[in-house]
């Protein structure tokens, strides 16, 4: 297997593992609904420890401000493009409008995270995207 395949398997496994504690999916049309995101960080070589520290600090703020659910919260690291570091983070915002209305202290951390990342293969240094948690059916 290659690094991309390994990452996909790890993210899939961890996502499914985290799902067992989540509530059933709700209608996602309302702005107040939760939003689960997968964020890829294309980290500059040598900046791995710094990005880990920033991700931890951001998580502390998110939890203190009650912006996110405690679970799932997954951070994995692998390599891409000839061994360059990549981090992937999965978590759920309590309300989907939180990122668009983030306070200044959160925006400041996001700027610091961006400074530790780089564009790769025509893609931004940080790539956020909404994903859907798959909740196993109970029998």
Backbone bond lengths (Angstrom), bond angles and torsions (degrees), N, CA, C in turn:
res aa  C-N    CA-C-N  psi(-1)  N-CA   C-N-CA  omega(-1)  CA-C   N-CA-C  phi
1 X - - - 1.454 - - 1.523 109.45 -
2 X 1.327 115.83 152.87 1.460 119.37 175.74 1.525 109.71 -101.94
3 X 1.340 115.69 175.22 1.471 120.63 -175.61 1.532 111.79 -60.22
4 X 1.334 117.34 -38.83 1.469 119.93 -179.25 1.527 111.28 -65.40
5 X 1.330 115.97 -42.66 1.459 119.89 178.63 1.518 110.47 -65.30
6 X 1.345 116.41 -43.41 1.460 120.36 177.64 1.521 110.77 -58.58
7 X 1.339 117.51 -45.68 1.464 120.58 -179.49 1.517 110.54 -61.85
8 X 1.321 117.38 -44.25 1.459 120.67 179.84 1.524 111.06 -59.51
9 X 1.324 116.77 -43.53 1.459 120.10 178.54 1.525 111.89 -64.19
10 X 1.336 117.21 -43.31 1.464 120.98 -179.55 1.523 110.10 -64.12
11 X 1.351 116.64 -47.74 1.463 120.19 -179.27 1.524 110.13 -61.83
12 X 1.331 117.16 -42.54 1.465 120.18 179.37 1.518 111.01 -62.04
13 X 1.326 116.66 -46.59 1.456 120.49 179.88 1.520 111.57 -62.00
14 X 1.339 116.34 -48.53 1.457 119.57 -177.45 1.522 111.74 -66.62
15 X 1.315 116.98 -35.89 1.456 120.06 177.50 1.522 110.41 -63.25
16 X 1.321 116.34 -45.13 1.463 119.37 179.62 1.518 110.96 -66.68
17 X 1.329 117.53 -37.16 1.454 121.06 178.16 1.518 110.45 -62.66
18 X 1.334 116.88 -44.48 1.461 120.99 -179.96 1.507 113.24 -68.16
19 X 1.311 117.26 -22.78 1.459 120.83 -176.73 1.515 112.90 -65.99
20 X 1.307 117.75 -27.69 1.451 119.49 -173.21 1.517 112.67 -64.28
21 X 1.342 117.93 -16.00 1.461 120.27 -179.78 1.524 112.29 -101.34
22 X 1.303 117.70 -0.68 1.459 120.73 -175.57 1.514 111.18 -90.23
23 X 1.318 114.34 156.63 1.457 120.84 176.04 1.522 108.52 -80.27
24 X 1.312 117.75 161.14 1.465 120.32 178.42 1.526 111.38 -58.46
25 X 1.320 114.80 150.13 1.459 120.17 -179.96 1.525 109.90 -62.50
26 X 1.331 114.40 145.98 1.459 120.95 178.97 1.523 108.97 -115.42
27 X 1.301 115.99 174.57 1.451 120.97 174.88 1.526 108.80 -60.88
28 X 1.325 117.92 120.00 1.459 122.12 -174.44 1.526 112.89 -91.17
29 X 1.311 118.08 9.73 1.457 120.02 -177.64 1.524 112.61 -77.24
30 X 1.302 118.58 -26.75 1.468 121.46 -178.01 1.524 110.00 -79.84
31 X 1.339 116.79 141.09 1.462 121.19 -178.31 1.518 112.77 -63.25
32 X 1.313 119.01 -25.64 1.459 121.75 -176.76 1.521 112.68 -79.16
33 X 1.311 118.37 -7.92 1.457 121.08 -178.39 1.525 111.33 -66.86
34 X 1.324 116.02 152.36 1.463 120.43 174.83 1.526 111.09 -63.68
35 X 1.326 115.90 158.82 1.465 121.82 177.82 1.519 108.42 -137.38
36 X 1.328 116.14 117.78 1.459 121.07 176.43 1.521 108.01 -90.26
37 X 1.332 115.36 133.34 1.459 120.71 -177.36 1.525 111.21 -126.17
38 X 1.321 114.45 151.23 1.451 123.80 170.54 1.513 104.83 -119.03
39 X 1.331 116.88 121.09 1.458 121.36 -177.08 1.520 108.36 -117.93
40 X 1.347 116.03 124.90 1.461 121.04 175.31 1.517 109.34 -100.87
41 X 1.324 114.89 131.23 1.461 122.37 178.04 1.526 107.57 -113.72
42 X 1.343 117.14 114.99 1.454 122.27 177.05 1.536 106.21 -90.86
43 X 1.318 115.57 90.24 1.466 123.15 -168.35 1.531 111.03 -81.19
44 X 1.334 114.66 137.70 1.460 120.10 175.23 1.524 108.86 -62.85
45 X 1.333 117.33 137.00 1.468 119.41 178.03 1.528 111.02 -54.07
46 X 1.343 115.27 136.65 1.455 121.40 -179.74 1.519 114.26 88.86
47 X 1.319 117.76 -5.09 1.472 121.93 -177.62 1.534 112.89 -105.90
48 X 1.328 116.74 13.57 1.466 120.59 -175.41 1.538 112.46 -60.78
49 X 1.319 117.88 -46.66 1.474 120.66 -178.85 1.528 110.69 -63.65
50 X 1.332 116.59 -38.63 1.467 119.97 -179.88 1.525 111.89 -66.25
51 X 1.334 116.50 -42.15 1.469 118.27 -179.73 1.531 110.00 -68.18
52 X 1.335 117.49 -37.77 1.468 119.79 177.30 1.523 110.43 -59.86
53 X 1.323 116.62 -43.77 1.468 120.30 179.76 1.523 110.93 -63.97
54 X 1.330 117.23 -41.29 1.466 120.36 179.39 1.527 111.74 -67.51
55 X 1.319 117.26 -41.01 1.464 119.83 178.28 1.530 110.17 -62.32
56 X 1.323 116.76 -38.97 1.472 120.26 177.18 1.522 111.26 -65.63
57 X 1.331 116.31 -43.63 1.468 119.71 179.86 1.529 110.41 -64.58
58 X 1.333 116.85 -42.86 1.463 120.22 178.03 1.523 110.22 -60.22
59 X 1.339 117.00 -43.21 1.459 120.67 -179.13 1.522 110.87 -61.88
60 X 1.322 117.01 -40.90 1.468 120.62 177.63 1.528 111.07 -59.46
61 X 1.321 116.19 -43.07 1.468 120.35 178.80 1.525 110.53 -66.10
62 X 1.327 116.88 -46.67 1.461 120.38 179.79 1.531 110.25 -56.23
63 X 1.337 116.85 -44.64 1.465 120.55 -178.58 1.534 111.10 -68.91
64 X 1.329 116.67 -43.68 1.467 120.34 -179.62 1.530 110.76 -60.03
65 X 1.318 116.14 -40.74 1.467 121.58 -179.30 1.532 112.66 -84.08
66 X 1.322 116.84 -1.56 1.469 122.95 -179.54 1.531 112.39 59.72
67 X 1.333 115.00 40.17 1.462 121.51 177.95 1.519 112.37 -85.21
68 X 1.336 117.53 -21.75 1.460 121.80 -173.73 1.521 110.56 -131.63
69 X 1.331 115.15 159.07 1.458 120.85 169.64 1.523 108.04 -80.24
70 X 1.314 117.31 149.58 1.470 121.17 -179.98 1.528 111.62 -63.14
71 X 1.316 116.63 -33.57 1.463 120.71 -179.50 1.508 109.94 -134.23
72 X 1.298 119.21 145.76 1.449 123.86 -2.71 1.523 110.76 -79.13
73 X 1.300 116.28 151.05 1.458 122.12 165.81 1.511 106.29 -140.10
74 X 1.322 114.48 111.69 1.454 121.76 -174.91 1.524 108.18 -129.24
75 X 1.322 116.02 132.96 1.463 121.75 172.11 1.519 106.46 -130.10
76 X 1.331 116.04 124.53 1.464 121.45 176.42 1.516 109.02 -126.22
77 X 1.324 115.41 156.53 1.458 121.44 179.55 1.520 108.99 -128.29
78 X 1.330 115.30 140.31 1.453 120.93 171.31 1.522 108.15 -149.11
79 X 1.309 116.91 -165.56 1.458 120.66 178.61 1.521 109.48 -126.02
80 X 1.326 114.50 158.48 1.453 121.97 178.35 1.525 108.47 -149.58
81 X 1.307 117.37 169.65 1.465 122.93 174.11 1.523 112.70 43.47
82 X 1.323 116.87 61.43 1.450 120.13 175.95 1.511 114.44 75.43
83 X 1.307 118.04 31.96 1.454 121.68 174.93 1.510 115.92 93.18
84 X 1.317 117.79 9.61 1.477 119.92 178.05 1.526 109.61 -75.64
85 X 1.340 117.10 142.62 1.466 119.86 -175.47 1.529 113.94 -73.16
86 X 1.320 113.68 141.88 1.466 121.56 174.35 1.526 107.46 -136.50
87 X 1.320 115.40 135.90 1.460 122.29 174.58 1.521 107.24 -114.23
88 X 1.322 115.93 146.63 1.461 121.96 175.52 1.523 106.94 -128.86
89 X 1.337 115.15 131.00 1.464 121.00 -179.52 1.523 108.70 -124.33
90 X 1.325 116.07 137.16 1.463 122.01 177.46 1.519 108.05 -126.94
91 X 1.328 115.61 129.84 1.466 120.91 177.01 1.514 109.13 -160.28
92 X 1.339 115.98 174.39 1.464 120.74 -178.24 1.516 110.81 -125.23
93 X 1.347 115.17 121.21 1.462 120.71 171.24 1.520 108.36 -69.87
94 X 1.312 117.49 141.28 1.457 122.27 178.14 1.530 110.45 -63.66
95 X 1.326 116.37 -39.73 1.467 122.75 176.14 1.523 108.20 -132.84
96 X 1.308 116.67 137.21 1.464 120.40 -175.10 1.520 113.95 -66.51
97 X 1.330 119.01 -16.81 1.462 119.32 179.94 1.530 112.88 -84.32
98 X 1.303 118.30 -6.66 1.470 120.57 -177.39 1.527 112.68 -57.44
99 X 1.327 120.82 -48.78 1.475 118.50 -178.43 1.536 113.47 -59.59
100 X 1.319 117.01 -36.88 1.467 119.82 -179.62 1.529 111.67 -71.76
101 X 1.322 117.66 -20.82 1.463 122.60 -177.91 1.525 111.78 -118.29
102 X 1.328 116.69 29.93 1.464 121.33 -175.81 1.531 110.93 -63.40
103 X 1.331 116.51 142.01 1.463 119.96 176.95 1.539 110.96 -70.92
104 X 1.299 116.20 166.45 1.466 121.89 -175.39 1.528 112.96 -59.70
105 X 1.343 118.10 -36.52 1.468 118.80 -179.30 1.528 111.48 -65.17
106 X 1.318 117.70 -33.81 1.463 121.63 176.92 1.526 109.78 -72.88
107 X 1.322 117.47 -44.17 1.463 120.24 178.28 1.527 111.20 -59.77
108 X 1.333 117.05 -36.06 1.470 120.81 178.90 1.531 110.97 -64.37
109 X 1.331 116.73 -40.78 1.469 119.50 177.25 1.523 110.45 -66.67
110 X 1.322 117.03 -40.33 1.462 119.64 177.95 1.528 111.19 -60.59
111 X 1.323 117.44 -38.28 1.469 120.66 177.18 1.526 110.42 -65.00
112 X 1.326 117.11 -40.28 1.464 120.36 177.59 1.530 110.70 -64.80
113 X 1.329 116.72 -42.12 1.464 120.15 177.00 1.524 109.98 -59.85
114 X 1.328 116.36 -44.78 1.465 120.40 -179.69 1.525 111.18 -59.51
115 X 1.341 117.33 -37.24 1.466 120.56 -178.93 1.530 112.12 -67.22
116 X 1.328 117.77 -18.53 1.463 122.11 179.66 1.525 112.42 -95.22
117 X 1.329 116.03 -1.16 1.461 121.20 -177.35 1.517 110.17 -115.66
118 X 1.342 115.75 165.16 1.455 121.05 -178.24 1.523 110.52 -141.27
119 X 1.317 115.11 154.78 1.462 120.27 174.90 1.517 108.40 -67.35
120 X 1.336 115.30 142.86 1.466 121.14 176.99 1.513 109.45 -142.71
121 X 1.305 114.64 131.33 1.457 119.50 176.37 1.510 113.48 55.54
122 X 1.347 117.15 35.77 1.450 121.14 -179.58 1.523 113.91 76.92
123 X 1.326 117.01 9.21 1.468 121.03 -179.85 1.525 109.67 -109.07
124 X 1.316 116.89 149.03 1.457 122.22 179.83 1.521 111.20 -60.95
125 X 1.325 116.24 158.77 1.458 121.81 178.84 1.511 112.80 -62.52
126 X 1.328 116.87 -34.14 1.464 122.34 175.74 1.516 107.27 -124.48
127 X 1.327 115.22 127.05 1.461 120.75 -178.54 1.527 110.45 -121.62
128 X 1.330 116.78 99.18 1.468 118.78 175.12 1.518 110.80 -87.62
129 X 1.309 115.66 152.02 1.453 119.55 175.49 1.514 110.17 -160.71
130 X 1.307 115.28 145.52 1.466 120.07 177.97 1.519 109.23 -78.58
131 X 1.313 115.68 138.65 1.460 122.33 175.15 1.515 107.77 -128.85
132 X 1.305 116.11 167.47 1.461 120.34 179.54 1.523 109.62 -113.48
133 X 1.313 115.68 127.28 1.463 119.79 173.67 1.516 108.16 -73.22
134 X 1.290 115.94 134.01 1.451 121.44 177.17 1.516 107.51 -100.07
135 X 1.310 115.63 114.57 1.457 121.24 -177.44 1.524 108.40 -94.72
136 X 1.331 116.54 121.46 1.473 117.85 179.34 1.526 110.72 -62.16
137 X 1.315 115.44 142.03 1.463 118.98 177.28 1.517 108.99 -77.19
138 X 1.293 115.63 144.11 1.459 121.19 -179.26 1.525 108.41 -100.36
139 X 1.308 115.97 135.74 1.476 120.55 -179.16 1.489 110.66 -111.44
